[in-house]
Amino acid sequence: MTEIRPAVATKTRTMPGRRFWLHFLEMVVAMVVGMIALAPVWDLAVDALGWSDLFDRPDLAALVMATNMTIAMTLLMRYHRHGWVPCAEMAAAMYIPFVVLFPPLWAGLLSGMTLMIVGHILMLPAMLAVMLWRREEYSMDHRAHRSQR
């Protein structure tokens, strides 16, 4: 005879993993929203200042894009009551993949397009590394976060 287990026990066991991946997905969506929503703001600002050629430099364009993603992701994290330290760690995961690619870019070993593609790809494992570092925080329900607001 097989033992019948309550559905709650199974749900409790699998929820942390689901929450972890939900956190990851929410942050990726926030990053995309940040890129789309804030790019026109930068365009207007640089045009108004007469710096339209700013984005001709792929290193500066990458930093602006990382900033757009970081702003949106940080707003989401603070909304979900994450503290400033986890927000800063996740922000580093946005910038470091680009920054480590700058020397090969400046040496002419990478094109600007390659910088953008590889930098964005490297962000995902960088984010996962930060999340695994604080696995408990990213596996819990948002309401359980203790923020220092």
PyMOL commands that set and color helices and strands:
alter all, ss='L'
color gray80, all
select helices_A, chain A and resi 7-49+52-56+58-79+84-99+102-106+112-133+135-139+142-144
alter helices_A, ss='H'
color red, helices_A
deselect
rebuild
show_as cartoon
